[in-house]
């Protein structure tokens, strides 16, 4: 019975974490990046460089990485409890977050951020980089947003699936 309570709490934490991260990424996709794109390149670059530094903060990192840890725990749980109702929801949900959100961040968004971090906002090269950055970073952010949203929806469905020992 205690295991069922822990599993329920983990599912709720995962659904809320994925939803929170989806919301953050959604905000960037729908208005932050559009607002930055309307600025002169030097100002947009400088603002995004500042955002990329300030995002490394305990609140965001706890939500982003903590949700990933919960997803890893739920993957292990789903594998060991594969015959139980909702195990597939847990596995697929966690994979959506870990691959589509965390993985995409590490493979695509972080390298783009790193390239922008060393760009001179006032140079022609910086302006050219900014143009491609806006397109590429925003595309991958859309992917992260969708993956986190799907994960949140599937975890929500998993919450309603009764757990058994």
C-alpha positions, 0 to 999 in steps of 0.5 A: 500500500505504501508503494502505491502511495509513492507511485501516485505521488511520483506520477503527480510530481511528473505531471506537474513538472512536465506541465510546468516545463511545457509552460515555460517553453511555450512562453518562449515559443509564443512570445519571448523569442518573437519579442527578441526577434523584433529587437535589433540583433545586438539587443536581441543577442545581449538579452538572450545571452543574459537569459541563458545565464540567469536560467541556471537558477535553482528554481528552474534547474530543480523543475527541469532536472528534478522532473527528469529524475522523477521520470527515470524513477518511473521508467524503472517502476514501469519496467518492473511493474510492466503487467500492471495497469498504466505501466505503458503510460508511465514509460511512454510519458517519461520517454517523451520528457527525457528524449523530447525535452531533456535530450533535445535541450542537451543536443540542440538548444544548449549547443546553440546557446553556447555558440551565442554565448561567445558571439559579439552582439555588435559584429556582422557575424553576431547578426548572422548567427542571431538570424539562424539562432532565432530559427533553429533555437525556436524550432527545437524549443517547439519540439521541447514544448510539445514533448513536455506537454504530451508527457504531462498529458500522459502522466495525467492519464496515468494518475487516473489509472489504478496501481496495484502491487 
